[in-house]
């Protein structure tokens, strides 16, 4: 009973703190045409920063994560940041693969994948969130509570922050080097990248799936909203990861055939149906590039996975 009360109190304080933090660090006004400047740590993150998750301090809790937000009484950006960072380490993929091939004089065939689901192991999410909620509840002052959450912020640009589990672990080991960006103004001196029609025209980013001997890759295109750029990137990244998972299920489907039927429709047409259940692990998913096309109001995200990071579950 005592612990339950402490979580509720901490949750109430966090709602107030979130309003204070985001109120003094609103996102810069973004133009509806012309050029757009964004920090390089977002658009072309270094390998170390690729393990982190860009989030908005204003974001609401995604529907599939609402049970975690309700249970642990933590801000949505913390819950989503934890899940996304854990996903960069490992996603679990489950899918049912159905292939229907009809051979006739035209050689027509069709491939369908449905019931595809990817997620992070629930026990890993709960272990991290419970540790953060416990630290917040045990903090003695409001500043201490802010410092708990601020230790997970590696970079900041207005109300956009880079959430990092690795950064928090490092700050807990060396607290004297800690600067809490949540208490900052949100003004950034980081290197910026400018996007306009001329710059976008020079970028070599072909949408779709590709693979080499070393990696699998998806370049995903999504709608870009000037009102919430980080949410646009988040949705496009999730679509890119989903497409990556779907393509891998198709690629590896022939390795485990559980059900197959073949029948003759007539003398000239043969139909073959194959159904398989596929379970994969994707380890090391990284977002290498985020690009905005201001003229088309679109964003492009490059998601990559090393070949060695794919394993049968």
C-alpha positions in Angstrom: 0.0 0.0 0.0 2.8 2.4 0.8 4.5 1.8 -2.5 1.3 2.3 -4.4 0.7 5.6 -2.8 4.2 6.7 -3.6 3.8 5.9 -7.3 0.6 7.9 -7.4 2.2 10.9 -5.8 5.2 10.6 -8.1 2.8 10.4 -11.1 1.0 13.5 -10.1 4.3 15.4 -9.7 5.5 14.2 -13.1 2.4 15.6 -14.8 3.2 19.0 -13.3 6.9 18.8 -14.1 6.2 17.8 -17.7 4.1 20.9 -18.1 6.8 23.1 -16.7 9.5 21.5 -18.8 7.7 21.6 -22.1 6.2 25.0 -21.5 9.6 26.6 -21.3 11.0 24.7 -24.3 8.6 24.8 -27.1 9.6 23.6 -30.6 11.0 26.2 -33.0 8.5 27.5 -35.5 9.0 25.5 -38.7 8.3 27.1 -42.2 5.7 25.6 -44.5 7.9 26.0 -47.5 11.5 26.9 -48.4 14.1 25.3 -46.1 14.1 23.5 -42.8 17.0 23.1 -40.3 17.2 20.0 -38.0 20.1 18.8 -35.7 22.5 16.3 -37.2 22.1 14.0 -34.2 18.5 13.5 -35.5 19.1 13.5 -39.3 22.3 11.5 -39.5 23.1 10.1 -36.0 26.6 8.6 -35.3 26.7 4.8 -34.6 26.6 5.5 -30.8 23.5 7.7 -31.1 21.7 5.3 -33.4 21.0 3.2 -30.3 19.0 6.1 -28.8 15.5 7.2 -29.6 14.3 10.7 -30.6 11.1 11.7 -28.8 9.0 14.7 -28.1 8.4 16.0 -24.6 4.8 16.8 -25.8 4.0 13.3 -27.2 1.0 11.4 -26.0 1.3 7.7 -25.1 1.0 5.4 -28.2 -2.1 3.2 -27.8 -0.1 -0.1 -27.6 2.0 1.3 -24.7 -0.9 2.8 -22.7 -0.9 -0.1 -20.2 2.7 0.8 -19.3 2.0 4.5 -19.0 -0.9 3.8 -16.7 0.9 1.3 -14.5 4.2 3.1 -14.0 2.9 6.8 -14.1 5.8 7.9 -16.2 5.7 10.5 -19.0 4.9 9.1 -22.4 8.3 10.1 -23.8 10.0 8.0 -21.1 7.9 4.9 -21.8 8.3 5.1 -25.5 12.0 5.9 -25.2 12.6 2.8 -23.1 10.7 0.5 -25.5 12.4 2.0 -28.6 15.9 1.7 -27.2 15.2 -1.9 -26.1 13.9 -2.6 -29.6 17.2 -1.3 -31.1 18.8 -4.2 -29.2 16.2 -6.8 -30.0 12.8 -7.1 -31.6 10.7 -10.3 -31.6 8.8 -10.9 -34.9 5.9 -13.3 -35.3 4.1 -13.7 -38.6 1.9 -16.1 -40.6 3.1 -16.3 -44.2 0.7 -17.3 -46.9 1.7 -17.8 -50.5 -0.7 -18.5 -53.3 0.8 -19.3 -56.6 -1.2 -19.9 -59.7 0.7 -21.2 -62.8 -1.0 -20.7 -66.1 0.0 -19.5 -69.6 0.8 -16.1 -68.1 2.9 -17.5 -65.2 1.0 -15.3 -62.7 1.8 -15.6 -58.9 0.8 -13.8 -55.7 2.4 -13.4 -52.3 0.6 -12.3 -49.1 1.9 -11.9 -45.5 -0.6 -11.2 -42.8 -0.9 -11.3 -39.0 2.6 -9.8 -38.7 3.6 -8.6 -35.2 6.8 -7.2 -33.9 7.5 -6.1 -30.3 10.0 -6.0 -27.4 9.8 -8.7 -24.8 7.4 -7.5 -22.1 9.6 -8.6 -19.2 12.5 -6.4 -20.5 10.2 -3.4 -20.7 8.8 -3.9 -17.2 12.2 -4.4 -15.7 13.4 -1.0 -17.0 10.3 1.0 -16.3 9.9 -0.4 -12.8 13.5 0.7 -12.0 12.8 4.2 -13.3 9.5 4.5 -11.4 11.2 3.3 -8.2 14.0 5.9 -8.5 11.4 8.7 -9.1 9.3 7.5 -6.1 12.4 7.4 -3.8 13.7 10.8 -4.9 13.5 13.2 -1.9 13.0 16.5 -3.8 11.5 17.7 -7.1 15.0 18.5 -8.4 16.1 14.9 -7.6 13.1 13.6 -9.5 13.9 15.8 -12.5 17.5 14.6 -12.4 16.3 11.0 -12.5 14.4 11.7 -15.8 17.0 14.1 -17.1 19.7 11.5 -16.9 18.0 9.8 -19.9 18.3 12.8 -22.1 21.5 12.9 -24.2 20.6 15.7 -26.6 17.9 18.4 -26.8 16.4 20.7 -29.5 13.5 22.7 -28.2 10.9 20.1 -27.0 12.7 17.3 -28.9 15.1 15.2 -27.0 17.3 12.1 -27.6 16.3 9.5 -25.1 19.2 7.2 -24.2 19.4 4.2 -21.8 23.2 4.1 -22.3 23.5 7.8 -21.3 21.5 7.2 -18.1 23.7 4.3 -17.2 26.9 6.4 -17.7 25.5 9.3 -15.7 24.6 7.1 -12.8 28.2 5.9 -12.8 29.6 9.4 -12.9 27.0 11.9 -11.6 29.5 14.8 -11.3 29.6 15.0 -15.1 25.8 15.3 -15.4 24.0 18.3 -17.0 20.3 18.0 -16.8 19.0 19.2 -20.2 15.4 19.1 -19.0 16.2 22.1 -16.9 17.8 23.9 -19.9 16.0 26.4 -22.2 16.0 24.0 -25.1 18.1 26.2 -27.3 20.6 24.1 -29.2 24.2 24.8 -30.3 24.4 21.4 -32.1 25.4 21.1 -35.7 22.4 21.6 -38.0 21.5 20.2 -41.4 19.4 22.2 -43.8 16.8 20.7 -46.1 15.4 22.4 -49.1 14.4 21.4 -52.7 18.0 21.6 -54.0 19.5 19.5 -51.1 16.8 16.8 -51.4 17.4 16.5 -55.1 21.0 15.5 -54.5 20.2 12.8 -51.9 20.5 9.2 -53.1 17.6 7.6 -51.2 15.5 5.1 -53.2 12.4 4.0 -51.3 11.9 0.3 -50.7 13.7 -2.8 -49.7 17.3 -3.7 -50.5 19.9 -6.1 -49.2 23.6 -6.9 -49.5 25.9 -9.5 -48.0 26.1 -7.5 -44.8 22.7 -5.9 -44.2 19.0 -5.7 -45.0 17.6 -2.2 -45.5 14.3 -0.3 -46.0 13.9 3.3 -47.0 10.4 4.3 -45.8 8.5 7.3 -47.0 5.9 9.0 -44.7 3.8 12.1 -44.4 5.6 15.0 -42.7 3.6 17.3 -40.4 5.2 20.7 -39.5 3.2 20.8 -36.3 4.9 17.7 -34.9 8.1 16.6 -36.9 9.1 14.1 -34.3 5.8 12.3 -34.5 6.1 12.2 -38.3 9.5 10.5 -38.0 8.3 8.2 -35.3 5.4 6.9 -37.4 7.6 6.5 -40.5 10.3 4.6 -38.5 7.6 2.2 -37.1 6.3 1.7 -40.7 9.9 1.1 -41.9 10.6 -1.5 -39.1 7.3 -3.2 -39.9 8.3 -3.4 -43.6 11.7 -4.7 -42.6 10.1 -7.4 -40.5 7.6 -8.3 -43.3 10.3 -8.6 -45.9 12.3 -10.9 -43.7 9.3 -13.1 -43.0 8.9 -13.4 -46.8 12.6 -14.0 -47.3 12.9 -16.7 -44.7 9.6 -18.3 -45.2 10.8 -21.2 -47.3 13.0 -22.5 -44.4 10.0 -23.9 -42.5 7.1 -25.2 -44.5 4.3 -26.4 -42.2 1.4 -26.7 -44.6 1.2 -27.1 -48.3 -1.5 -28.1 -50.8 -1.5 -28.4 -54.5 -4.4 -29.0 -56.8 -5.2 -28.8 -60.5 -8.0 -26.3 -61.4 -8.0 -27.6 -65.0 -5.6 -29.0 -67.5 -3.8 -25.6 -68.0 -3.9 -24.1 -64.5 -2.1 -25.3 -61.4 -2.7 -23.8 -58.0 -0.3 -24.1 -55.0 -0.9 -22.8 -51.5 1.7 -22.6 -48.8 1.1 -21.5 -45.1 3.9 -21.1 -42.6 4.3 -19.6 -39.1 7.5 -17.7 -38.8 9.2 -16.4 -35.6 12.4 -14.3 -35.9 14.6 -12.2 -33.7 15.9 -8.9 -35.2 19.0 -7.7 -33.3 20.6 -4.4 -34.0 17.9 -2.4 -35.9 19.3 1.0 -36.6 17.9 4.2 -38.1 20.7 5.6 -40.2 19.1 8.6 -41.9 16.1 10.9 -41.5 15.4 13.3 -44.3 12.7 15.9 -44.9 11.4 17.1 -48.3 9.7 20.4 -47.3 8.2 20.9 -50.8 6.5 17.5 -50.8 5.7 17.5 -47.1 7.3 14.1 -46.9 10.0 12.5 -44.7 12.3 9.5 -45.6 13.8 7.2 -43.0 16.5 4.6 -43.6 16.2 1.5 -41.4 19.0 -1.1 -41.5 19.6 -4.5 -39.9 22.9 -6.5 -40.1 22.4 -9.9 -41.7 24.0 -11.5 -38.6 21.3 -9.8 -36.5 18.5 -12.1 -37.9 17.9 -15.4 -36.2 15.1 -17.9 -36.0 13.3 -17.8 -32.6 
